[in-house]
Amino acid sequence: MTTINRQSAYGNSTIYNAEQINNNIFDNPLKFFCDKKISEDISLKNPLRTLQFLINKDRLKLRFSGDNFKYNELVSSLHEKFEDKTKIDHFFLDDGYKSVINCIVKTLFYFDLEDNTDRLRVIDTHLYAEITDAGLRIQYSEDVKTYELYIETKRKAEQLIQALSPFINCATQYGNFFQFSNIFVGEIKDVPFITEEIKFHVSNRIIPNLIKPLYGDSPECGLREIIQNACDATKELPNNNDSKVEVHLFRETETKKIRVRDYGIGMTKDILMNKYFVIGESSKKNSDLNLVGQFGIGALAAFLLGDTVEVRTKNYKEEVLYCFTYKLDTNQESSINISVEQNSDFSHGTEITINLNKELSVLEEKTLKDRLKMDTWYVLPNIPIQYYVNFELQEIQSFTGEQYKWRDLEVPIDSVEVAYLDHPEKNYASQVILNGLIVPEKYKLQCKFLKKMPFISIQSYKEAIKMNLERSKIEDGLNPVLTTLENHFIKKGLDQLLIDRESIVSNSRIINRFNYQNAFLTDIPLFFCKTGFGIFSSKTIGGIKGINTIVRVYGYNGYPLELDNLSDNTIYLFYNSLGTSSNISDVIESFGTTYVPIKIIEQFFYYASSQYNGFRFNAMKKLYESLINKQPLSTKANDFWSEHKQNKEVLFRDILNERKDIVIGYDHKEIVEGIREICKSAIINVSSLDNSKGGIIYDDIDVGLISI
């Protein structure tokens, strides 16, 4: 491990030069190590320029805790830029500094900073990138002049975002050390072609080929679309308080059928001719109501259930009843005969009856109900949905009734009403119910310390929040809702923490727990000091004066502990678990003074046979230096372990027999000795607060110092 120590003036040096180097390292260590690397290898000049352009040096400085060897390792890793960039596994990115380096280096694979500009060229593409207030914007270059090249470049832009997302998410979650926290593709403008995809009108002959891309082979999606349209039609009816939607499953002669009947506005001749049978057209577009079906694909969806569809409809302002049947006929072009009747027995609204296909017809009623997901799609409808089997009313799942408590949430969006479900069995659903319809894709909150992620009910008017065509996810308008929900839960959780303060530290100053969770928050790290406790957050720590030392105690379970046992001007963090050998390696490699019990040294240092059941190579080297004041001869991890196994008996057996623990570093001895007497079997690390902020919360989760 290469370490840049404090510079000293000697020989031909001057005090000014040595101090200047020290200032450079302290003020901007990233630039210092980049300049140093360029002086060694000029071919890395542009990658290192790109590196400095992409990185927020102040946040990286906090993330690296001022550890100079981490900067050196970062710039030294750039030779990997020319190696296989698929080596890193996205699923193993974590909050360790190695992941920080991996995120940065792997991101650099894709960019090159143009000379004398603030533009990043995306390598091997017709794309460039710019850092904006909204994030890293990927933009099409000026040489995209044809539709074919645009489609190819658009695909590469999507692949780029997919490739970079794990690294940007990791950066955002663990310190946000990039100059941006989001990546998106900007619109292409002023090009000599139409960027929209253009489709032909089609005949019945190829309708089957249109159904599958939209819905796959999912008959439940067909029923969902029809019920959705029925609910929307009912919402459009003035004074619809007593309205409902009926779903009937029944057998007629030898044919099993499903029928959806609404008592909504019904269709006029104009709607039938210009909307219903024109795929993609909808009479509900631009409506001010909270409607879901605005894509004009309901007529197509019926074919997921069967090949023959019968429709009867009457507009609420008219007396005529329109009746027609249409089929999925792949053999010939067919026209549709719409009859016009005077029928006073048929109330306004629409009735759609479908002859179920063979696959569905053979299913038993319960199996068919599950197959069509009658208990899944509409759990919170604005319009009551009634399900009948052979004209007998059945019970279907609904999140209504006294057992379901919905809490209103004020959001900063016009034409949107939001509530969340407060129910102990539904607190982790992470799903949105948009205008009564469950959205399959789960939502994600940014704050990793939130415990509650319940169902969210959104009533959206004027298309303020929109779903995609497949009804699988919300594609626009959801972020302000999630941000408001997140802030609401954080406030609720912090209010509860203040109520629970005595369960953390009693009035007699006894510590009862080392971290905190409640119904809203989870795994909140707490710090303790002589005068009280608080959340280990950047906001709280930054507001406490006179604190300059931090003690981390790993593997202590000996409750109770008193605040009076703690040293002045020092904060303490306690962890019940020692963690893995990798976690302990992190502690050994960190700044400050570390005490490690001899049993742990024996397990992971003396008796270990490789890095897989022992400490990391850098931690082993540091222990060599602490125990015998020497470095191992081997410079590579694989060679080291053979040497270690051969020499450990001679070098270390007597030393380990004589000691109860191993001391790494010699600062802060008085503080360590005090806490070591209480936490004898724990690993203890004491360091400057400026050098040890790992695990600190940067989210707005803060209650200040709670004095005891």
N, C-alpha and C positions, 0 to 999 in steps of 0.2 A: 504493500500500500504506500503510495507516494503522498507525503504530507509537506505542505509549505509552512515552515515555521516562521516565527517572528524574526525579521531580518536584523542583523547586527552590523555595525560599521567596523571594518578592520582592514589592514593592508592599505591599499590605495583608495579605498572607499571613503566617502564622506558621510558625516552624520545626516546631511541633507538627502543624499541618494538613498540611504537605507530607510530614512523616514518616508521618503516619497514612495518607495516600493510598498512599505507597510500601508500607506494611505490608499494606494491603488488597489491592493488586495482587499482592504476593508470596505472601501467605498463601492467598488464595482468588481467583485471577484470574477464575474462571468467574463467581462472584457479582458481582465488581466490574463486569465488562463487561455482565452481565445487568441490574444496577441502572442502569448508565449508559444502556443501550438503552431501558429502561422509562421513564426520565426524558425520553427523546426521543420515544417513541411508546408511549403508555399502552395502546394496543390489543394490544401484544405482551406484556402483563403475564402473562396466564395461560400462553401458550406458553413463556415464559421460566421461569416457575415449574415447568412440566412438564419442561422441559429440565434444570433443576437437580435435580429429583427423580429423573430417570432415570440421570443420569451419576455415575460414581465420580470425583469431582473430583481425587483424588490420582493415580489412574491416568491421567486425561486430562492432568494436569499433566506427568507423565512423558512421555506420548505426544506432547504438544505441545512438549516440551523447554523449557518456560518461554517460548516465543515468544508474546508478547502479541498480535502481529498476527493470529495464528491464532484466538485467542479472539474478537477483534473481527470477523474474517471469519465465524466460526461464528454469532455472534448476529445479524450483519447479513444472514445467509442466510435468516433465518426468514420474510422476505417471500415466499419461494418456497413457503411452506406453503399459500398460496392459489392456486398455479399447478398445472399438470399434473404429477402425481406419477409419471408413467410415463417421465419424461425420462431418468432414470439407467439405464444398462445394467448389470445385476448382474454381468456377466462381466468388467467392467473395474474392479471394486473391487480395490484393492491396499493396500500398506502406507503410501502417501503420506498426508499430512495432509488433502489434498482428499477422499480417500475417507473419512477419519474424519468430516469435516464432512458429507459426503453421507449416511453411515450414520446420523448423529445426526438430521439434518434430515428425512430421509425417514421415519425411525421416528416422529418427532413428528407426522407427518401423521395418525396413527391415534389419538392419545391426547389427553385433556384431563384435567388434575388437578382432582378435585372439591374444592370449598372445605372447609377444616377437616377433611379426611380424608387418608388415605394411599392412597386408591383412584384409579385412572385410569379414566376413562370412555372406552370404545372408541367413537369417533365414528360416528354413524349405525348403531348396532347396539344390541342388548339384551345387551351384554357389558360387563364391566369387568375391570380387571387389577390385580393386587397383586404386589408384590415379596416373594418368600419365599426361604428358604434353598435351596430346590430350583430356583429360577429365577423367571421372570415367569409367574405363573399367570393364565390367562384364565378368567374365571368367568362363569356365566350370571347375569343380573340377576334380581331378584325378580319382575319383571313377565312372565317367561316362564311362562305358565299353561296353554298348550295344546300338544298334540303337534305340530301344524302349525308353530307359532311356534318350537318347540324344534328341529325339523328345519332350518328356515330359518336359525336362529341358529347351529346347529352347523355348517352349511355356511359361514357367514360366519367362524366361528372358524377353520375349516380354511384358508379363503382368507387370513385374517390371518396365520396361522403361515407359510403358503407365501410371502406377500409379505415378511414380516420376516426369514425365515431367512437370506437372503443378507447382510443387514446385521448380524445377530447373529453369524453365522459369521465375517464380516470383523472385527467387533469382538473376538471371542474369539481369533482368530488373530493379530491385530496389536495387542495391548495390553489387551484386555478392559476397555474404558473405560466400559461400561455397569455398572449395579448388579447385573447378572445375566448369566449365560452360557448360559442355556437358556430356552426358552419352551414351555409346554405348556398343555393345556386341562384344567381341573379337572372333577370329576364334578358333575352337576346333582343336587340332593337336595331332598327334601320338596316334590315337585310332585304335582299331582292327576291324574297320568296315568302309564301304563307307558311307560318310555323304550325298552324293547327292541322290536325289529322282530318282528312276529308273522306267521307264514306259515301257509298252509293245507296240508293233506295234498293230494297231487296224484296223478293217474292217469298211466298210460303215455302218454296222449294228448299231454301237454305235457312229457314227459321231455327231448325234444330242446332245448327252450327252457331247461332247467336246465344242460345240459352246457356250452353255449358260454360263459356268464359265468364258469364255473369254470376252463375249460381252453382256451377259444377253439377253433380248429380244429387242435389239436396232438395227433396220435395218439401221439407219444412220451410225452406226459403220461399217457395211458391205460395204456401198458405200464409206465411208472414206478410208478404206483399199484399195479398188480397185483404187480409184483416186490417192491415195498415191503411189501405185505401178506404176501407169501410169506416174506420175511425175518423179519418180525415174528412170524409164526406159528411159525417155526423157533426163534427165540429163546425163545419161551414154553415150548418142549418141554424137560423135564428131561433132562440128559445129552445135549446136542445137539452134542457135539464133532465127530462124523463126519457131520453133516447138511450139506445143500447145497440150492441152488435151481437147477432146470434150466429153460432157455428154449429151446423147439424151434420152428424155422421149417420147415415141410414142406408138401408138396402131397398132397392126398387126392382121388383122382379128378380133377375139374377145379377143385377149390377149394383155394386157398392158405390155410393156417391157421397160427396161432401158439398155442403152448401153454406155460403156465407151471405147473411142477410143484414143489411143496415137500413136504418130509417132516416137517412141523411137527405142531402139536397137532391139526389138523383141526377141523371144526365139528360141534357137536351140533345136535339138533333145536331146542333153545331158542335157540341162536345164530342159526340159519337163520330162525326165525320172528320173533324179536324184535330182531335186530341187522342181519343181512345185507341184508334187504329193506326196512329202514327207513332212508331216507336221513338221515344225520346221527347215527345211533346207531352205536356201536362197542363191541365186547367188550373193547377194549384201553384204554379210558379209565381213568385213575387207576392205571395199572399201574406197578409199581416198576421195570420193565425199561426198557432204552434202546430204546423203540419209536418209530417215526416216524408210522405211519398210525393216527391216533386220531380221525379226523373222520367215519368211517362213510360214505365216498363211493366205495369200491372197486367196488361193483356198477355204479354209474353210469359210472365211468371206462372200463369195458370197451367201451362203445358208441363211444368215439373210434376204435377199431380196426375194429369191424364191428358188424353188426346182430344177429348170432346168437351166444349165449354158452352153452357147455356146461360144467357143473360136476359134478365128482365129489369127494366129501370123506368122510373117515373120522376120527373122533376117536380119539386114541391110547389112550383108556380104553374104547373100545367096539369091537364087532365088525361093526356095521352100516355099510353104505356108502350114502350118500345121493347120488342122481343126478337132475339136472334140467337143463332147457334153458329159457332165457328170451330173448325177442326184443324189439327196438325196433319195436313195432307201433303206428303212429300212427293206424290206422284204427278200432280198436275196443278196448274194455276186454278184457284177457286175464288169465286165471288161470294159475298155474304148477303143474304136476304134478310132485311130488317122489317119486321111486321109492325104495324101501328094499330093499337087496339084502344078501345074505350073500356076500361075495367075499374069500376069503383071499388071493388073488393081489395085491390092492390094499393096499399098506402104508398106514399112517396118513399123514395130510396132506391136501392139497387139490390138485386138478388143474383148471385153467381153460383151455378151448380156445375160440378165437374164430375165426370165419370172416372173414377180412380183407375189407374193403370193396373196391370196384372200383379206387379210386384207389391203394390200397396193393398190390393183387394184381398189377398190371401192372409193378411195379418189379422190377428185377434184385436178386439177393440182397445184393450189396454196397451198392447204393443204398438198399435197404430198411433195412439195418443202420444206415447213416448217418442215414436219416430217423427211425428210432426211437431214435437216440442211445444205442445199446448201449455205446459207448465213453465216454459222458459222465456218466450219472447216478450209477452205482455204481462208483466207482474205489477205494473202500476199504471193502468190505463186511465186516461181522462174519461173515456167512454166505457161503461161496464161491458164486459165480454161474457157471454153465456155459452157454455158448451153442452150440446145435447148428443146423446147416443140413442138412436132409435126413439127420438122425441122425448127422452127422459133426461132431465137436467143433471149434469155432473159437476163435481167440485174441481176447480183448477186453482193452482197456486197464485196467490196475490199478496203483495206487501201492503195491504190495507187492513184496517181494523185496529182495535185498541192495543194489541200487542206490538204494533209497529209504530215507534215514535219517530216522526220526521221533524228535524230541527231546521228552521229557516236560516238561510245564509244570504246576507246582502253582498252582491257582487257589483263591480263597477262597469256593468254592461247594460245598456238600455234593452228593453224588450226581452229580458231573461229573468226567470224566477228559479231559484235554486234552493234545495233542501238536501240534507244528508240523513241517512237512516241511523238512528241510535238504537242498536239492537245487539246484545252480546254475541249472538251467533252469526252476525253479518258484518262484523267490524273489519274484516280483512278481505272483503270481496273485490275491492279496487275496480269497480265497474260503474259506468255511467248508464243511467236510464234516461234516454232522451225522448221527451214527449211520449212517455209510457213504454218505449221500446228499449230493451236491454242492448247495449253495444257490446259485442263480443270482446273486442280488444280492451285489455285492462289498462287503466291509467297509472301513471307513475308520478310520485311526488319527489321534489328535488332534495328535501331534507331527509337524510338517512336516519335521523333520530326519531322520526314520527312512527308511532305504533299503530294508530288507527287509520285505516283506509277503507271507509265504508262505501256502500252504495250511495251515489249522488243522483238525485232526481233533478233534471233540468227541463223546464218548460221554455222553449225557445220560440219567440215570435219574430216575424219578418226575416227569417233565415239568419238570425244572429249567430247561431251555432249550427254547423252543417256536418252531415255524415257523408261518407263517400258512396259511390254508386252501389257497391256490394253490401252496404249497411254493416260493414265489419269494423269500422273505426270512425272516429270524429276527425275530420281533416281541417277544420277551421273554427277558431273561437273559444277553444277549451282552456287555454293557458291562463287567462285571468281568473277563471273559476277555480282552477287548481291552486293558484297562488293565494287567493283569498282563503280557501279551505286550509291550506298549509299554515298561514298566519293565524287563523282562528284556532287551530289545534295547538299550535305552539303556545299561544296565550293561555288557553285552557290548561295545558300541561304545566306551565310555569306558575299559574295561580294555585294549582293543586300542590306543587312543590312547596310553596310558601306555607300552605296549610299543614303539610306533612313535615315541616322543618324539624320538629322534635323527634321524629322517627329516624332522622339522620344524625343529628347531634342533640343530645338531651340538654335540659337546662343545667344539669350538673356537669356539662362539658364532656360527656362520654360519647365517642364516635360509635354509632350503631351500624352503619353501612357505608360502603366505599363508592358505590355508584347508585343511580336512582332511575326508577321507572314508575309510570302510573298508566292510567287508561289511555293517555294521549302520547306520552313520550317513552322512549326505551333506551337503555344503555347510555344514560347521561353521565359522563365522567365528572367526578367531584374532586375538588382540591380542599385541603384543610390547612389551617395555619393557627398560630397561637390565639388569634382573636376571633376566629369563626371559620366559616366554610363558604363555598360558592361553586358555581358551575365553571369547569375548566374551559373558559371561552376567551377568545382574544379581547373581547370588549371588557370583561371583568378583570382579567389579569392586567390589561393596560391601564385600568383605572385605580389600581392599588399602588400606593407609593411606599417606597422603602423595601419592597420585596426584590431580592436579587438572586436568590438560590432556590433550586427545586430539587426535591428528594422524591425518587420513585422507588417504591417498595413492591417487589414482585413475589407472590406466593405466601402472603401473610394472611392467616385465617384466625388469628388469636384475638377475637373480640373479647372484652371491650378495650378500647384505646382512648386515652384522655388527651384533650387539646393541650393540657399542661405538660405533656411529655414532649411536645414539639418545640423546636428551636425558634428563636426570634428571627424576623425578617426572612422567613423561609416558608415555602408552600410544600405540601406533601400530597402525593398521589399514591393510592394503594390499589394493587391488583391481586385478586384472590388466586389467580393461576400464575404459575411460572412460565407457561407457554411452551413452545417447542424449542428444539435446539437452535433453530433459525432465529426465533425471538430472542433467546438468550444471547446469541451471537450479536444481534443488533445492539444489545445493552453493552456487551463487552467492547464492541467497536466504537461506541459513542464517547462523547467528551466526558470529562469529570472524573470522579473517583467511584469505582465500583467494587463492592464486596460480594464475592461469590462463595457460598458454602462449599466445603471440600467434597461433599457427596456429589454435588453437581459437576465439579471439576473431574472427579474420578469417572463419572458416567460418560460424559461427553468429550472429555479430553484424554484421560489416561486409558480407559478401556475401549474407546471407540476405535473402529478399524477403517472407517472411511467417512467422507463428508455426509453420507446418507444416514449414519447413526451417530455423528459427532458434530462438533462446531464447524462453521465455515472456515476456509483457509485463512482469511484475514483475521478472524478471531483467534485462531490457533497461533498465528504469528505474534499477535499481541500478548498472548499468554506466555509464549517462549520468552519474550522480552521482559515480562514482569517477573517470571520465575527464575530465569538464569541469565538475564541481561544479554541475551544473544538472539539472533534470528536463525531460523532453520536454513540449511544450505540450499534446499530445493526452492526454486522460484515458481514452480507450477504445482497445482493442487494434487494432481495424480501422482507425481513423483514424491511429494511431501509425505503422503501417508505411508509409503514404504519405508522411508527414512525414519518417520516417527515411531512406527511399530518396532523397528530394529533398535532404536536408541532410548526409548522412553524409560525402560527399567533403570538404566544407569543414570540418566539425567534427572529423573523426577521422583522416583520411589521414595527416597529419604525425605525429600522436601514435602511431599504430600503427607507422609506419616507424621511430620512434626507440626502441621498446621491444621487449624479448624476451618479457616477460610482463606481465600486468596484475595489480595488487595491489588487492584489495577489502578494506578494513579495515586497521588499523595495529597491532593488538595482537599479542603473541607473535612479534615480528619476529626475535628471535635463534633461536627454535626453527625457524621457517620457513626462515631462511637456511641453517641447518645441513643440513636434509634436502633443500633445493632443489638444493644442489650435487651431490647423489647422484642425485636423481630429476628430472632437468632437463626431461624432456618430459611430466611428469605434472602433474595438477591436485592441489594441496595445500590442505587446509583444516585450520586449527588453531583450536580453540575450547575453552571451559571444558567439563569432563566433565559438569557438571550440565546444560549446554545442548545436549548432543549425544550422545544415547543411541539414535539410530536404528539399527535392525538388531540391537539387543541381544537375547539369548535370555532369555525369561522361563520357559521350561520348566526342569525340574530336570535340566539337562545341565551338569555342572560337575565339574572336577577340581582347582580351585584354581589358584594360581600355581605353575607348574613352574619352579623356580629352576635356572639354568644357571651 
